[in-house]
Amino acid sequence: MPQGQPTVVPDDGLTTRQRRNRPLVFVHTGIGKGKSTAAFGLALRAWNQGWPVGVFQFVKSAKWKVGEERALKVLGDSGEGGTVAWHKMGEGWSWVQRDISSSEEAAREGWEQVKRDLAAESYKLYVLDEFAYPMHWGWIDTDEVVSVLRDRPGTQHVVITGRNAPQQLIDFADLVTDMSKVKHPMDAGQKGQRGIEW
């Protein structure tokens, strides 16, 4: 196991172990491909550690059958790692505009469920997939999200994905990755394909 050496040791009164094990907030944003994929990779690591994982998909259609969902559900049911719960919110909104009112309501209901689960410490890792969109669109108050995440109990890690993550969230998060696009097959007119996009 590589032993990384931080360039700065904060004067926060924490021991090295306490600082290493503190709960983190991750943000995967930007216009490039791979934000959700990276978050699901993190979920695999959490599952391997025996952590309970909660996935909340905020905008991708509940009808989509994504490969990560099936794989993580099978792993979660295997009895070998942690458990995996998968929650789909709404009808899908990220690429094709639908009825805004029902999507907004579903996103708000989903956020209320996340808040309940955080308060109950239901999971060790939360994947809030495409959650940046409801904040960007003004459906969910970013300041409230930051406040809830700041005050969450225990050692719960949270990863949020989606384009246009609000600046307040970026400033608050512990780890932020901006996925930039250099080139994509869709630029040349190719549609998404099985095993690559889902």
N, C-alpha and C positions, 0 to 999 in steps of 0.2 A: 504494500500500500504506500503510495507516494506521500511524503510528509511535507506539505506545503508550508512555507514560512511567510507569514504576513509581513508586508512592508511596514505596517504601523501596528503598534499594540495600544489599543485605546485605554485611556485612564477612566474606566467605567466601574471599577471595583469588582468585576467578575473574575472568577478563576478562568484559566484556559479551557477547562472542561465545560464550565457554565456557558462561556461565550460560544464554544463549538456547538453545543447542543440547544442553543436558543431557537425558537420557532422562526421560520422565515416566510416572507411574502415574495413571490416571484411574479414578474410580468413578462410575457412574451408578446410583443407587439410588432408593428411594421407591416409593409405590404408584401413581403416575401412569403413563400410557402414554408411550412414547417413549424408553425407556432403550436398548433394542437399536437402534432406528432411529437415534438419535444416534451410537451406536458405529459403525454401518455407514456413516453419513455421514463419519465420521473415516476409515474404511477407504477410502472413495472418494478423499479428499484424499491419503492415503498412496499409493494406486495411481497417482494423477496425478503424484506426485513420483518415481515409479519404484521405490518401496519394495516389497520382498516382504512380503506380508500373510498372516498365519495366523489363521484363524477357528476357534475351538473352541466348539461349542455343547454346553453341559453338561446341560441338562434338556429342552429342547424336543425333541419327538419326531423321531427320525431319518426318520420317514415324511413329516413336513411338507415341503412344497415352497414355501419362502419366496421371495418375489421378490428379496430382496437376494442370496440365494445364487446364483440364476441370473444376475443382472446382474453380480455381482462375478466369477463364473467366466468369463462371456463376456469381460469386460474383461481379466481376467487372462490369458486365452488369446489376446487380440488382438495381443500383441506390441508394444503401444504404451506401456503403463505398467508397473507392477510386476507380479509374479506373485501369484496368490491361491491358497492352499490352504485347503480347507474340511473340517473334521473334526467329525463328529457323534458325541457320546458318549451311549450308552444309549438307552432306549426312550421317554424323555419322562416328566417327573414334576411339572412346575410347577403344573398345574391339576387333574389327575386322578391320584389316588394309584394307584400300581402296585406291583409287587413291590419292596419296599424293598431287599432284599439285592442284587439284580442292578443296580439303579440306583446304589446306593452303590459297588459294585465298579466299575462303568463310570466313575463320577465319579473315583474314585481312579486308575484306569488313565489317564484323560484328563489328570489333574494330573501323573502321572509323565511322560507324553508332553510336556506343556508344559515341565516341568523339563529334559527332554533337549534340547528345541528351544532353550530359553533358553541352556543351556550351550554348545550348538553355534552360537548366534547365527543360527538358521535364518531368522528374519524380523526386519524392522525395526519392524513393528506387529503386536501380538497382540491379538485381540478375544476375550476370555474371556466369552462370552455366557452369562448366567444363572449365572455362577460364584459369585455371592454365596450362592445357595441351599445348595450343598454345605458351605460354611463355616458358615452359619447353622444347618444341621441337625446339625453336628458330624461330618460325614463326612470333612472335610479340615480339618486343624489350621490355624487362621488365623495363629498365630505362625510356623508353618513357611512359609506363603505370604509373609508379610511379610519373613521372613529371606531367602527365595529371591529375591524381587523386589529387596530392598535390595542383594544381592550379585550381581545379574545383570551379566554382562560387556557391554562395548560400549555402544551407544546404542540399546537396544531400548525402545520405548514399549509400554505395556500398558494396555488399557482393560478394566475388569471391570464387568459389568452384573448387575442382579438386586435384588429387594427385600431388605430386612433385612441390608444389608451390615454386617458386624461392626465395632464401634467401633475395634478395633485397626487394621483396614484403612483406615477413614476417617481416623484420626489419621496414618497413614503416607502416604497418597496425596497427590499434588501438586495434583490438581484433583478436587473432589467436587461432583456435582450431585445434588440430591434432587428427583426429579420428583414434584410433588404433584398430586393429582387434584382438579380443581374440579368437573368434570362429565364424564360418559361415557355413551354410548348404552346400554351394558349396564345402567346404573342404571334405565333405563326398560324393561328386558326385551329389548332388541335384541341378537341374537347378532352375533359378529364376521363381517366380510364380506371378500370378495376385494378385493385392492387397498388395503385399509385395515389389516387385521390380518396378512395374509400375501400 
